[in-house]
Amino acid sequence: MKTASLENNRHSLAHLLAAAVMELYPDAKRTIGPAIDNGFFYDFQFTKPISDSDLPSIEKKMRQLLPGWTKFEKSEVSEKDAKKKYADNPFKLELIEEYAKGGLTLYKSGNFSDLCRGGHAENPAKEIAPDSFKLSHVAGAYWRGDEKNPMLTRIYGLAFASKKELDDYLKFQEEAKKRDHKKLGPELDLFTFSELVGAGLPLWTPRGTLIRTLLDDFVWELRKKFGYHRVEIPHITKKDLYEKSGHWDKFKNELFRIQTREGHVFAMKPMNCPHHTQIYARKQWSYRDLPQRYANTTMVYRDEQTGELSGLSRVRSITQDDAHVFCRADQNVEEMSKIWEIIEEFYKGCGFPELEIRLSFHDPKAQEKYLGTPKLWKTAEAQLEKLVKSKKAKAEIAIGEAAFYGPKIDFMANDSLGREWQVATIQLDMNMPERFDLSCVNEKGEQERIVMIHAAIMGSIERFMSVLIEHFAGAFPLWLSPVQVAVLPINDKVASYARSISKDLMQNNVRVELDDRNESIGKKIREAEKQKIPYMLIIGGKEAEAGTVSIRGRGEKDLGVMKHEEFIEKIKNEAVAKAAS
């Protein structure tokens, strides 16, 4: 847990980093340096580029300076004097212009002073252990996050309360690096990126597409039980749709826009809900026809900045396993309860048996950020609390985390490294039906306003795939493995028998790969292990003569010898089950 003192230490280290850089690179222009989770950073403009190889000397200088940093001295400075001090630094001058009205303060420690608002260690030399921090890496960052501004060099540092905590974190990072989906995905031949196609636009290989399809089919299998119907929608729309829904005003700068030859403005869809309202609105519904449940797995597109893209975690083309339920107000808790059941069963099958619940509510102090009235929000949030209570679940309430059109239940999963991820969501929307005038005819023959429930089980399939790859370190459970069995004949003499086993497995819907290359069995095994294939069948002369297979499990597990018909029955039953291990 991050404490105030640790936060202050990290901020103090950002100052220390700047001091070390200015001593080693006096021509550099310093900008800002905050404390962040796990450490700190500072942005600089260097006259000559630096790299990770320069960090040890900067870190050494920081440790040399630290003993002389026994306190931080605060002093107020006028706008005139501040501008004089930083006359050759356009970045600091911009900050001075912006913050002068609120008063400017300098903080000095050792021989170094910097414009700052405070929050430091009282005695850095005493409070910061020299072996509790480490500079980690260099990255590019636009000044103030705007790609129209100059590109700066950001130096990141790690900082903890002790050397042990730092070492533990570094070990954790090493394990995370081994599991990084950006590394494992291409190694396992699941997806690729192309400069010709563009950043943030993943291309899925046959193996990766197979996993995506298996996941989506599982979601559909669960939804079908509760009466959902598949629908399909176009990938573009007139801007009018999003103006009416409220998305245009909220997200217009994040939309890919298209202008037609006739001058009409269209947008690549960044979400699906407005389209689905129009499927509902195609005719007048009776209360007897409700709920209407629409499911749609489709791509949406968002104009993310290049610097924010990260593997599958942040992309420009996002596949959503989206669903929307249109129902009466008194049906919403029951409908959301069904979605909850789908979520629990899906994540249990994907290796996340325990989910934590977060109620993401609006911030009543910032009502202008949300569609609808305070009364509508109060009603919707009460319904979500009622659902959580009916499930006898504990929920954290997160004020200000709601979608702009409605509150939501966020389901949080912890992966095998203990990292928390927001996965599925259930959102209750009373605003979209108002904006699109969606209703049904009730028992009295009157028009009755309906409600809309948004239900994404995986949310973004791309992002969920990144979590899944890292959770399993690429060693997927059998039902999700692109190749479930590798058949490895020792030599050409047993090739015919190996082919017959492969054929039998395929006929029983087992995903099998026959490696009949003229290579050593050791090499074949190593490559199958590298591809994290769950089972390897080693076929030699004895096995061919006896009609058996020698079974090797993923992770160098010798599982003995079995009649090949018995193995087919075993694997067939195992492949059908959605077990996480």
ZAMARGU-4260 file (C-alpha; in steps of 0.2 Angstrom, whole numbers, plus 5000, padded with zeros to 4 digits):
<rodrens>
0) 5000/5000/5000 | 5006/5017/4995 | 5009/5028/5011 | 5010/5047/5011 | 5028/5046/5016
5) 5032/5034/5002 | 5023/5046/4990 | 5034/5061/4997 | 5050/5050/4995 | 5046/5047/4977
10) 5043/5065/4973 | 5059/5070/4982 | 5068/5057/4971 | 5061/5065/4956 | 5069/5081/4962
15) 5085/5072/4965 | 5085/5064/4948 | 5083/5082/4940 | 5098/5088/4951 | 5109/5074/4945
20) 5104/5076/4926 | 5108/5095/4927 | 5125/5091/4935 | 5129/5079/4921 | 5120/5087/4907
25) 5120/5106/4911 | 5112/5110/4894 | 5097/5100/4897 | 5080/5108/4899 | 5070/5101/4914
30) 5051/5101/4914 | 5041/5091/4927 | 5043/5076/4938 | 5029/5068/4948 | 5028/5053/4960
35) 5019/5039/4951 | 5014/5021/4956 | 5030/5011/4960 | 5041/5026/4958 | 5044/5043/4949
40) 5049/5051/4933 | 5055/5067/4926 | 5054/5074/4908 | 5069/5083/4900 | 5074/5090/4883
45) 5092/5085/4880 | 5103/5092/4866 | 5109/5075/4862 | 5099/5059/4865 | 5102/5048/4880
50) 5097/5030/4882 | 5096/5016/4895 | 5114/5014/4895 | 5116/5031/4902 | 5106/5028/4918
55) 5119/5020/4929 | 5129/5036/4929 | 5114/5046/4933 | 5109/5034/4947 | 5127/5035/4954
60) 5126/5054/4954 | 5109/5054/4963 | 5117/5043/4977 | 5132/5055/4978 | 5120/5070/4980
65) 5108/5061/4992 | 5118/5063/5009 | 5118/5082/5006 | 5100/5083/5005 | 5095/5085/5023
70) 5080/5096/5021 | 5068/5105/5008 | 5067/5124/5010 | 5052/5132/5003 | 5052/5150/4997
75) 5039/5160/4988 | 5044/5168/4971 | 5036/5182/4961 | 5031/5179/4943 | 5045/5191/4937
80) 5059/5183/4947 | 5053/5165/4942 | 5053/5170/4923 | 5071/5178/4926 | 5077/5161/4934
85) 5070/5151/4920 | 5073/5163/4906 | 5081/5150/4894 | 5068/5136/4898 | 5052/5138/4888
90) 5043/5123/4897 | 5045/5131/4914 | 5040/5148/4907 | 5024/5140/4901 | 5020/5133/4918
95) 5024/5150/4926 | 5011/5158/4915 | 4999/5145/4920 | 5001/5145/4938 | 5007/5162/4943
100) 4989/5168/4949 | 4989/5154/4962 | 5006/5159/4969 | 5023/5151/4964 | 5035/5142/4976
105) 5052/5135/4975 | 5059/5120/4985 | 5077/5119/4987 | 5088/5104/4994 | 5107/5104/4993
110) 5111/5115/4979 | 5096/5112/4968 | 5080/5121/4968 | 5064/5118/4957 | 5047/5126/4955
115) 5035/5114/4964 | 5019/5114/4975 | 5027/5103/4988 | 5025/5086/4995 | 5043/5080/5000
120) 5052/5070/5013 | 5057/5081/5027 | 5075/5074/5027 | 5078/5064/5011 | 5096/5059/5017
125) 5089/5051/5032 | 5072/5045/5026 | 5077/5038/5009 | 5088/5022/5009 | 5101/5023/4995
130) 5098/5006/4989 | 5078/5008/4989 | 5078/5016/4972 | 5083/5012/4954 | 5082/5021/4938
135) 5072/5009/4926 | 5071/5015/4908 | 5070/5029/4896 | 5055/5033/4885 | 5048/5047/4874
140) 5034/5058/4880 | 5026/5073/4872 | 5026/5089/4882 | 5010/5089/4892 | 5004/5073/4883
145) 5000/5083/4867 | 5007/5076/4851 | 5008/5093/4843 | 5021/5098/4857 | 5040/5094/4857
150) 5045/5076/4861 | 5054/5075/4877 | 5065/5061/4886 | 5056/5054/4901 | 5067/5045/4914
155) 5058/5033/4925 | 5063/5027/4942 | 5057/5014/4954 | 5056/5018/4973 | 5051/5008/4988
160) 5052/5009/5007 | 5067/4996/5007 | 5079/4987/4996 | 5069/4971/5000 | 5053/4979/4993
165) 5063/4985/4978 | 5070/4968/4975 | 5053/4959/4976 | 5046/4971/4964 | 5060/4968/4952
170) 5058/4949/4953 | 5039/4952/4950 | 5043/4963/4934 | 5055/4949/4928 | 5041/4936/4929
175) 5029/4949/4921 | 5041/4951/4907 | 5042/4933/4903 | 5023/4933/4902 | 5021/4949/4892
180) 5008/4946/4879 | 5017/4957/4867 | 5032/4944/4868 | 5022/4928/4869 | 5008/4932/4857
185) 5020/4932/4842 | 5031/4918/4849 | 5015/4907/4850 | 5009/4914/4833 | 4993/4921/4839
190) 4994/4939/4832 | 5005/4951/4823 | 5006/4970/4818 | 5010/4977/4801 | 5017/4994/4798
195) 5008/4995/4782 | 4991/4991/4791 | 4995/5003/4805 | 4999/5004/4824 | 4985/4998/4836
200) 4977/4987/4822 | 4981/4969/4826 | 4981/4955/4813 | 4975/4938/4820 | 4983/4922/4814
205) 4973/4906/4812 | 4979/4901/4830 | 4974/4917/4838 | 4958/4918/4828 | 4953/4901/4834
210) 4955/4906/4853 | 4945/4922/4850 | 4931/4911/4841 | 4931/4898/4856 | 4929/4912/4868
215) 4916/4921/4859 | 4907/4904/4856 | 4907/4901/4875 | 4899/4918/4878 | 4886/4914/4865
220) 4883/4897/4872 | 4879/4905/4889 | 4869/4919/4882 | 4858/4908/4871 | 4851/4899/4887
225) 4844/4916/4892 | 4835/4920/4876 | 4847/4932/4867 | 4846/4934/4848 | 4861/4939/4837
230) 4860/4955/4827 | 4872/4963/4815 | 4876/4982/4812 | 4886/4992/4800 | 4903/4999/4805
235) 4899/5017/4800 | 4885/5028/4804 | 4879/5046/4801 | 4885/5058/4814 | 4867/5061/4818
240) 4865/5045/4827 | 4879/5050/4839 | 4873/5067/4841 | 4856/5061/4847 | 4864/5048/4859
245) 4876/5061/4866 | 4892/5052/4861 | 4897/5065/4848 | 4899/5079/4861 | 4908/5067/4873
250) 4919/5058/4861 | 4920/5068/4844 | 4939/5070/4846 | 4941/5051/4847 | 4931/5047/4832
255) 4938/5041/4815 | 4927/5052/4803 | 4923/5049/4785 | 4917/5063/4773 | 4907/5056/4758
260) 4908/5063/4740 | 4891/5071/4743 | 4898/5080/4759 | 4889/5070/4772 | 4899/5066/4788
265) 4900/5048/4794 | 4910/5041/4809 | 4917/5023/4811 | 4907/5017/4826 | 4916/5018/4843
270) 4902/5009/4852 | 4887/4999/4847 | 4873/5004/4859 | 4866/5018/4848 | 4864/5006/4833
275) 4855/4993/4844 | 4843/5006/4850 | 4838/5008/4831 | 4835/4989/4830 | 4823/4990/4845
280) 4815/5006/4838 | 4810/4998/4821 | 4793/4994/4827 | 4780/4996/4842 | 4782/4983/4855
285) 4770/4977/4868 | 4775/4974/4886 | 4772/4955/4882 | 4786/4956/4869 | 4799/4962/4882
290) 4813/4959/4886 | 4821/4960/4869 | 4839/4954/4870 | 4852/4958/4857 | 4869/4951/4856
295) 4882/4957/4843 | 4901/4953/4843 | 4908/4967/4832 | 4923/4979/4830 | 4923/4997/4835
300) 4936/5010/4832 | 4944/5024/4842 | 4957/5036/4837 | 4969/5033/4851 | 4985/5043/4851
305) 5000/5033/4845 | 5010/5035/4861 | 4995/5027/4871 | 4995/5011/4861 | 5001/4995/4869
310) 5000/4978/4862 | 4983/4971/4863 | 4979/4981/4879 | 4976/4998/4870 | 4972/4997/4852
315) 4962/5006/4838 | 4951/4992/4832 | 4942/4984/4847 | 4931/4969/4846 | 4917/4969/4858
320) 4906/4955/4863 | 4892/4967/4866 | 4874/4964/4871 | 4859/4975/4875 | 4843/4971/4884
325) 4828/4982/4882 | 4815/4979/4896 | 4803/4986/4908 | 4809/4995/4923 | 4803/4981/4935
330) 4812/4968/4924 | 4830/4975/4925 | 4836/4967/4941 | 4831/4950/4935 | 4839/4953/4918
335) 4855/4959/4926 | 4855/4944/4938 | 4855/4933/4923 | 4870/4942/4915 | 4879/4940/4932
340) 4877/4921/4930 | 4884/4922/4913 | 4899/4932/4919 | 4902/4920/4934 | 4901/4904/4923
345) 4912/4912/4909 | 4926/4918/4920 | 4926/4902/4930 | 4929/4892/4914 | 4943/4905/4909
350) 4953/4902/4925 | 4946/4916/4936 | 4934/4908/4949 | 4934/4923/4960 | 4928/4940/4955
355) 4927/4956/4965 | 4913/4968/4963 | 4914/4987/4960 | 4899/4998/4959 | 4904/5013/4948
360) 4893/5027/4952 | 4892/5045/4945 | 4899/5060/4955 | 4885/5071/4960 | 4897/5086/4962
365) 4900/5085/4943 | 4883/5082/4937 | 4887/5091/4921 | 4898/5077/4915 | 4883/5065/4914
370) 4867/5063/4904 | 4851/5064/4913 | 4844/5071/4929 | 4850/5067/4947 | 4834/5058/4950
375) 4837/5046/4935 | 4854/5042/4942 | 4848/5040/4960 | 4835/5027/4954 | 4847/5018/4943
380) 4861/5017/4956 | 4848/5010/4969 | 4844/4996/4956 | 4862/4991/4955 | 4863/4991/4974
385) 4848/4980/4975 | 4855/4967/4963 | 4872/4966/4973 | 4862/4964/4989 | 4851/4950/4981
390) 4868/4941/4976 | 4874/4943/4994 | 4890/4950/4987 | 4901/4964/4994 | 4905/4978/4983
395) 4916/4993/4983 | 4908/5010/4978 | 4918/5020/4966 | 4911/5038/4964 | 4915/5046/4947
400) 4918/5029/4938 | 4901/5028/4930 | 4899/5028/4911 | 4892/5045/4906 | 4875/5038/4902
405) 4873/5026/4917 | 4880/5018/4932 | 4888/5001/4931 | 4894/4985/4940 | 4912/4981/4936
410) 4919/4964/4939 | 4937/4963/4944 | 4948/4948/4942 | 4965/4945/4949 | 4978/4936/4938
415) 4991/4923/4942 | 5003/4937/4947 | 4990/4945/4958 | 4987/4960/4947 | 4969/4967/4946
420) 4960/4969/4930 | 4943/4976/4926 | 4934/4963/4915 | 4915/4962/4913 | 4903/4976/4915
425) 4884/4977/4918 | 4877/4995/4914 | 4860/5001/4918 | 4855/5015/4906 | 4839/5025/4909
430) 4846/5039/4898 | 4847/5032/4881 | 4829/5026/4881 | 4824/5044/4885 | 4835/5052/4871
435) 4829/5039/4858 | 4811/5039/4865 | 4811/5020/4867 | 4795/5013/4875 | 4782/4999/4875
440) 4763/4998/4876 | 4759/4993/4894 | 4743/4984/4900 | 4733/5000/4900 | 4737/5003/4882
445) 4749/5018/4887 | 4767/5021/4881 | 4779/5016/4895 | 4797/5021/4895 | 4808/5006/4895
450) 4826/5004/4902 | 4842/4998/4893 | 4855/4986/4900 | 4873/4985/4892 | 4882/4969/4895
455) 4899/4965/4889 | 4906/4949/4896 | 4924/4950/4889 | 4922/4969/4885 | 4937/4971/4873
460) 4942/4954/4866 | 4959/4961/4862 | 4962/4967/4880 | 4955/4951/4887 | 4966/4941/4876
465) 4981/4951/4883 | 4975/4947/4901 | 4973/4928/4897 | 4989/4926/4888 | 4998/4934/4903
470) 4988/4924/4916 | 4992/4907/4909 | 5009/4913/4902 | 5003/4906/4886 | 5000/4889/4893
475) 4981/4889/4889 | 4969/4876/4897 | 4966/4862/4885 | 4949/4868/4879 | 4957/4884/4873
480) 4974/4878/4867 | 4975/4881/4848 | 4984/4864/4846 | 4979/4851/4860 | 4990/4837/4855
485) 5007/4835/4845 | 5010/4818/4838 | 5029/4816/4837 | 5035/4800/4827 | 5053/4795/4831
490) 5057/4791/4813 | 5050/4787/4796 | 5047/4769/4800 | 5032/4774/4812 | 5026/4788/4801
495) 5011/4778/4795 | 5005/4774/4813 | 5008/4792/4818 | 4997/4798/4804 | 4983/4786/4808
500) 4983/4792/4826 | 4982/4810/4820 | 4968/4806/4809 | 4958/4797/4823 | 4961/4812/4834
505) 4955/4825/4821 | 4939/4814/4818 | 4935/4816/4836 | 4937/4835/4835 | 4954/4836/4844
510) 4965/4849/4838 | 4981/4840/4833 | 4998/4843/4824 | 5008/4830/4817 | 5027/4834/4816
515) 5034/4821/4804 | 5049/4831/4799 | 5066/4823/4798 | 5072/4830/4815 | 5078/4822/4831
520) 5064/4818/4843 | 5073/4829/4856 | 5071/4844/4845 | 5053/4840/4841 | 5049/4839/4860
525) 5058/4856/4863 | 5048/4865/4850 | 5031/4857/4856 | 5036/4863/4873 | 5040/4880/4867
530) 5023/4881/4859 | 5015/4876/4875 | 5005/4861/4868 | 4996/4852/4882 | 5000/4834/4876
535) 5014/4826/4866 | 5012/4808/4859 | 5029/4800/4857 | 5028/4787/4844 | 5042/4774/4842
540) 5043/4756/4836 | 5037/4748/4853 | 5021/4760/4852 | 5018/4756/4834 | 5019/4737/4837
545) 5008/4737/4853 | 4995/4750/4847 | 5000/4762/4861 | 5006/4780/4863 | 5019/4787/4875
550) 5011/4802/4883 | 5021/4818/4888 | 5012/4832/4897 | 5016/4850/4895 | 5030/4855/4907
555) 5040/4839/4905 | 5028/4828/4913 | 5029/4809/4909 | 5012/4802/4909 | 5016/4785/4904
560) 5010/4773/4890 | 4991/4771/4885 | 4982/4762/4871 | 4979/4775/4858 | 4960/4772/4859
565) 4960/4775/4878 | 4970/4791/4875 | 4958/4797/4862 | 4943/4794/4874 | 4952/4803/4888
570) 4957/4818/4877 | 4940/4819/4869 | 4931/4820/4886 | 4944/4833/4893 | 4943/4844/4878
575) 4924/4846/4880 | 4926/4851/4898 | 4930/4870/4901 | 4942/4868/4915 | 4955/4881/4919
580) 4969/4869/4922
</rodrens>
